[in-house]
Amino acid sequence: MDDIRFPLGHFQPIDDQTDDGRRALIAEIPGLANRLRKLIADLPPEQLLVPYREGGWTISQIVHHLADNDMNAYLRFKRALTEDEPLASSYREDLWAELPDYAALPPENSLLLLETLHARFAALLAELEPAAFGRKLRTQALGSVTLDVALQRFVWHNRHHRVQIESFLIRGE
């Protein structure tokens, strides 16, 4: 089950991130939504409503979750850049996935949101001095983390969910 739920494995931060490694992560951000869009573009609407694993979210819920998660991440970054180690708010992603907007709207709505959000996020990150990535934020789940680690986790999280969908499609369920 862990291979299906975490096909990339669990997140492992790079503690001594290089400037080149950071730039590569930032460069990946603007294309995240388009890669996701291409992955689900030819799926019939009913397949978007199938869970990627038993007890898991549907493909549609995953896409909407990514929009919610990435909006929260963007705001956390901005707070960490303007406040001293702010406590980042958490949210009940499991309960958010059950709210009416997830069922009412097609994934394309969230993909459009992700494209715009990712463009802004990448523009912000690309202009930061390397020292800014040493700034910290605190979360209930992770404790104190640098923006370097938060950036790595952001990109990993998008890859993680994309690979969940890819793995589901390869399994042909």
Secondary structure, DSSP 8 states (H G I E B T S, - for coil): -HHHH-TT-S----TT--HHHHHHHHHHGGGHHHHHHHHHTT--GGGGGSBSSTTS-BHHHHHHHHHHHHHHHHHHHHHHHHSSS-B-----HHHHTTSHHHHHS-HHHHHHHHHHHHHHHHHHHHTS-GGGGG-EEEETTTEEEEHHHHHHHHHHHHHHHHHHHHHHHHHT-
